Amino acid sequence: MSTPVILGINLAILVALGAIAKTVKSDPTTKGGFNFNYTTSDLVIMAVLGALAGVINTWMGNIWYAANTVSPIYGAALQGTFMWAYVLAYFLVRKSGTMLIIGLIEATVEALLGNQAGLSTLGWGISQGIGAEVVMAFCMYSKFGWLALGLAGAGASQFGTVWSFILYGWTSLQDYLIAAPINMISGFIFSGLLGYYLGKMIEKTGLLRSTRRKEE
C-alpha cells in the first residue's frame, strides 16, 4: 500500500458520501453557499467547543491508542468519537469552514495537553476537518438534518485514517478496506448523530436566538 492509493480510496469515499448528502432530504435547510463571515459569537462558540473537545479527546486518544494497539479494527470502532464538536459547531454556526477550524483548535489543544503524537496531532484535526467540509460542500452547506450531518461525521472519521496511515501504516489493504465501513459507522453515530442531537438540545434552550440569523 502507498499513500496515493489510500488517498485515492478516501477521496472516492468522500465523493460518494457528498453525493448522498446532496440528494437526501434534510430538515432544516438554508439557502446555503460559502460563507466565511464569522461573527464574534461564532468565534466564541468555536473557541469554546474546540478547547472543550481538545480536553475530552486527549483522554479519548489514550483509549484509542490502547485499542488500536490490540487491533486496528478496535481503533476503527473508536475512530468516530473524536469529531462530535466539529458537527456540533457547524450545526450552531452554520457557516463553511467551521469544522476545519474546530479541528485545528481541538488538535492544537490535544498537542499541548500531551497527546502521544505530539504536534502530529494537527494532521488529524486537518484531515478530519477537511473530510467533513468536503461532504457538506457537496450540498453547498445548506443542510443541517441528522442524515446529512451523520454523513459529514462519517466522512470526517474515514478521511482521518489517511493521516493515521501516514503516521503508522496499515497491515494490509484488505484490513484497511474492512475497517473503512467500521470507521464510517462510528463517525456517523458518535460524531454526526451526537453532534446533531447536542445541537438540537442547545437550540431548544433558546440561547441561539440572539446570535443566529434565520435564513429562509
C-alpha positions as CSV (number, residue, x, y, z in Angstrom):
1,M,0.0,0.0,0.0
2,S,1.1,3.6,-0.6
3,T,-0.2,7.0,0.4
4,P,-1.5,7.8,-3.1
5,V,-3.6,4.6,-3.1
6,I,-5.0,5.4,0.4
7,L,-5.7,9.0,-0.6
8,G,-7.4,7.9,-3.8
9,I,-9.7,5.5,-1.9
10,N,-10.7,8.1,0.6
11,L,-11.3,10.8,-2.0
12,A,-13.7,8.4,-3.8
13,I,-15.4,7.7,-0.4
14,L,-15.8,11.4,0.2
15,V,-17.3,12.0,-3.2
16,A,-19.8,9.1,-2.6
17,L,-20.8,10.5,0.8
18,G,-21.1,14.0,-0.6
19,A,-23.3,12.8,-3.4
20,I,-25.6,11.1,-1.0
21,A,-25.7,14.2,1.3
22,K,-26.6,16.3,-1.8
23,T,-29.6,14.1,-2.6
24,V,-31.1,13.3,0.8
25,K,-33.9,15.3,2.2
26,S,-32.8,17.4,5.2
27,D,-34.7,19.5,7.6
28,P,-33.8,22.2,8.5
29,T,-32.2,23.7,5.4
30,T,-31.0,27.1,4.4
31,K,-30.1,28.8,1.1
32,G,-26.5,27.7,1.8
33,G,-23.4,28.9,0.0
34,F,-19.9,29.5,1.1
35,N,-19.9,32.0,3.9
36,F,-16.8,32.8,6.0
37,N,-18.2,36.0,7.6
38,Y,-17.9,34.8,11.2
39,T,-19.4,37.0,13.9
40,T,-17.9,37.4,17.3
41,S,-20.4,34.9,18.7
42,D,-19.4,32.4,16.0
43,L,-15.7,32.7,17.1
44,V,-16.6,32.4,20.7
45,I,-18.6,29.2,20.1
46,M,-15.8,27.7,18.0
47,A,-13.1,28.6,20.6
48,V,-15.1,27.1,23.5
49,L,-16.1,24.0,21.7
50,G,-12.6,23.5,20.2
51,A,-11.0,23.8,23.7
52,L,-13.5,21.5,25.3
53,A,-13.2,18.9,22.6
54,G,-9.4,19.1,22.9
55,V,-9.6,18.2,26.6
56,I,-12.1,15.4,26.1
57,N,-10.3,14.0,23.0
58,T,-6.9,13.9,24.8
59,W,-8.5,11.4,27.2
60,M,-10.2,9.5,24.4
61,G,-6.9,9.5,22.5
62,N,-5.3,7.3,25.2
63,I,-8.2,4.8,24.9
64,W,-7.9,4.9,21.1
65,Y,-4.1,4.2,21.2
66,A,-4.7,1.2,23.5
67,A,-7.5,-0.2,21.3
68,N,-5.5,0.3,18.1
69,T,-2.5,-1.5,19.6
70,V,-4.7,-4.5,20.2
71,S,-6.2,-4.4,16.7
72,P,-6.7,-1.6,14.1
73,I,-10.3,-2.8,13.9
74,Y,-10.8,-1.8,17.5
75,G,-9.3,1.5,16.7
76,A,-11.7,1.9,13.8
77,A,-14.6,1.4,16.1
78,L,-13.5,4.3,18.2
79,Q,-12.3,6.5,15.3
80,G,-15.6,8.4,15.1
81,T,-15.6,9.5,18.7
82,F,-13.3,12.5,18.1
83,M,-15.3,14.7,15.7
84,W,-18.6,15.4,17.6
85,A,-17.6,19.0,18.3
86,Y,-16.9,19.6,14.5
87,V,-20.5,18.7,13.7
88,L,-21.9,20.5,16.8
89,A,-20.1,23.7,15.9
90,Y,-21.3,23.5,12.3
91,F,-24.9,23.0,13.4
92,L,-24.7,26.0,15.7
93,V,-22.6,28.4,13.5
94,R,-23.9,27.2,10.1
95,K,-21.0,28.5,8.1
96,S,-18.4,26.9,5.8
97,G,-15.0,26.3,7.3
98,T,-16.4,25.8,10.8
99,M,-15.5,22.1,11.0
100,L,-11.9,22.6,9.8
101,I,-11.4,25.5,12.3
102,I,-12.7,23.3,15.1
103,G,-10.4,20.5,14.0
104,L,-7.3,22.8,14.2
105,I,-8.3,24.2,17.6
106,E,-9.0,20.9,19.3
107,A,-6.0,19.2,17.8
108,T,-3.8,22.1,19.0
109,V,-5.2,21.7,22.5
110,E,-4.6,17.9,22.3
111,A,-1.0,18.5,21.3
112,L,-0.5,21.0,24.1
113,L,-2.0,18.6,26.7
114,G,0.4,15.8,25.7
115,N,-1.2,13.7,23.0
116,Q,1.2,10.8,22.3
117,A,1.5,12.0,18.6
118,G,2.7,15.5,19.7
119,L,2.4,18.2,17.0
120,S,1.5,15.4,14.5
121,T,-2.0,15.5,16.2
122,L,-2.7,18.5,14.0
123,G,-2.7,16.2,11.0
124,W,-5.9,14.5,12.3
125,G,-7.5,17.9,13.0
126,I,-6.8,19.0,9.4
127,S,-7.7,15.7,7.7
128,Q,-10.9,15.1,9.7
129,G,-12.0,18.7,9.3
130,I,-11.4,18.5,5.5
131,G,-13.4,15.3,5.3
132,A,-16.4,16.8,7.0
133,E,-16.1,20.1,4.9
134,V,-16.0,18.2,1.6
135,V,-19.2,16.3,2.4
136,M,-21.1,19.5,3.3
137,A,-19.6,21.4,0.3
138,F,-21.5,18.9,-2.0
139,C,-24.8,20.2,-0.6
140,M,-23.4,23.8,-0.5
141,Y,-23.6,24.0,3.3
142,S,-27.4,24.1,3.1
143,K,-28.4,21.0,5.1
144,F,-28.4,20.5,8.8
145,G,-30.6,17.4,9.3
146,W,-29.4,14.3,11.1
147,L,-28.7,12.3,8.0
148,A,-26.6,15.0,6.3
149,L,-24.6,15.6,9.5
150,G,-24.3,11.9,10.0
151,L,-22.7,11.6,6.6
152,A,-20.3,14.5,7.5
153,G,-19.3,12.7,10.6
154,A,-18.7,9.5,8.6
155,G,-16.5,11.5,6.1
156,A,-14.5,13.1,8.9
157,S,-13.9,9.8,10.6
158,Q,-12.8,8.0,7.4
159,F,-10.6,10.7,5.9
160,G,-8.8,11.0,9.3
161,T,-7.5,7.5,8.6
162,V,-5.3,9.0,5.8
163,W,-3.2,10.7,8.5
164,S,-3.3,7.5,10.6
165,F,-1.8,5.6,7.7
166,I,0.9,8.2,7.1
167,L,2.0,8.0,10.7
168,Y,1.6,4.3,11.5
169,G,0.9,2.5,8.2
170,W,-1.6,-0.4,8.0
171,T,-1.2,-4.2,8.0
172,S,-2.8,-4.7,4.6
173,L,-5.1,-3.1,2.0
174,Q,-7.7,-5.8,2.8
175,D,-7.7,-5.0,6.5
176,Y,-7.9,-1.3,5.7
177,L,-11.0,-1.8,3.5
178,I,-12.6,-4.0,6.2
179,A,-12.0,-1.2,8.7
180,A,-13.4,1.5,6.4
181,P,-17.1,0.8,7.0
182,I,-16.5,0.5,10.7
183,N,-14.8,3.9,10.7
184,M,-17.7,5.4,8.9
185,I,-20.4,3.9,11.0
186,S,-18.5,5.1,14.1
187,G,-18.3,8.6,12.7
188,F,-21.9,8.6,11.6
189,I,-23.1,7.7,15.1
190,F,-20.6,9.2,17.6
191,S,-19.8,12.4,15.6
192,G,-22.6,13.0,13.2
193,L,-25.7,12.0,15.2
194,L,-24.2,13.0,18.6
195,G,-23.2,16.4,17.3
196,Y,-26.7,16.9,15.7
197,Y,-28.6,15.9,18.8
198,L,-26.4,18.0,21.1
199,G,-27.1,20.9,18.8
200,K,-30.8,20.3,18.9
201,M,-30.7,20.3,22.7
202,I,-28.8,23.6,22.8
203,E,-31.2,25.1,20.2
204,K,-34.2,24.3,22.3
205,T,-32.8,26.3,25.2
206,G,-33.2,29.5,23.1
207,L,-29.6,30.5,23.6
208,L,-29.0,30.9,19.9
209,R,-32.0,33.2,19.1
210,S,-30.0,36.3,19.6
211,T,-27.0,35.1,17.6
212,R,-28.4,33.1,14.7
213,R,-30.0,35.0,11.8
214,K,-32.7,32.7,10.5
215,E,-32.5,32.1,6.7
216,E,-35.4,31.1,4.6
